[in-house]
């Protein structure tokens, strides 16, 4: 007997790829497991498309230089916007409740304007980052290291049972 699951649109977090360089392909497969809406920055389009993965949208400055898959939505950014800014604005406007972002480097300042608008998990530097909102909790294995950024980064080792 097998179980079948129907995933509604926007039920799973969208996947937004700003930079794929060095990202673990096995973990990438796990992020794609439930067929999320996949949005990529123009600079990594060809690498992701070469994996025969359906891309839903591309954040781009122009679409003249790349041969795109059929039925891709083009989301044009202005010169004053970053790819991150345009992609996050698009996801929020379209009503996505959550997004997983793959990028090369994490800078907390770049994500502060989105914390209250969309649940975000950032994958960068071989780590997983969660912007924390009030009431945040996270299950973790015993003896895992958790880093918390509060202005200045600090680390807390060991976990205490919550109330």
Beta strands, then each sheet from edge to edge (+ up, - down):
strand 1: 14-17
strand 2: 38-41
strand 3: 57-60
strand 4: 73-76
strand 5: 98-102
strand 6: 119-124
strand 7: 127-130
strand 8: 145-149
strand 9: 153-157
sheet 1: 4+ 3+ 2+ 1+ 5+ 6+ 7-
sheet 2: 8+ 9-
end
